[in-house]
Amino acid sequence: MPRHRAPRPTELARRRLAAALLGTGALAATLLTAVVTPAAPPAPDREPGAASSDVAQRSAD
């Protein structure tokens, strides 16, 4: 049964670069999420920092 050939140095460098860019992007997204404040203030009927629901609710108006 034939063995797999050893990866070329350029393939290894490409994989490492892709992994590094992926990690850097994830870290940047995490930091931006923690630092950037929301554009809109919280709704008047909700406490600041309270988790909001992603399910639509019918208004009582």
BELHUKA-V457987 format. One record per residue. N is the residue number from 1. PSI is psi in degrees with one decimal (NA if undefined). D_FIRST is the distance of its C-alpha to the first C-alpha in whole Angstrom. Layout:
n=(N;N)
psi=(PSI;PSI)
d_first=(D_FIRST;D_FIRST)
This chain:
n=(1;2;3;4;5;6;7;8;9;10;11;12;13;14;15;16;17;18;19;20;21;22;23;24;25;26;27;28;29;30;31;32;33;34;35;36;37;38;39;40;41;42;43;44;45;46;47;48;49;50;51;52;53;54;55;56;57;58;59;60;61)
psi=(127.1;146.5;159.4;146.5;155.8;138.7;146.3;153.9;-32.8;-33.1;-41.3;-43.2;-39.2;-42.1;-41.2;-41.0;-43.2;-42.3;-40.6;-42.3;-38.2;-45.6;-40.8;-41.4;-40.6;-41.0;-42.0;-41.6;-39.3;-44.9;-41.1;-39.2;-37.5;-29.3;-40.1;134.1;152.1;153.2;-30.5;145.8;162.9;155.9;148.4;-24.4;8.0;149.0;144.4;135.2;-1.5;144.7;137.2;158.0;146.7;6.5;131.0;142.3;145.4;136.2;149.2;0.8;NA)
d_first=(0;4;7;10;12;16;18;21;25;26;24;24;28;28;27;29;32;31;31;34;36;35;37;40;41;40;43;45;45;46;49;50;50;52;55;56;58;59;61;63;65;64;66;69;69;66;66;64;60;60;57;58;56;54;56;59;62;65;68;71;73)
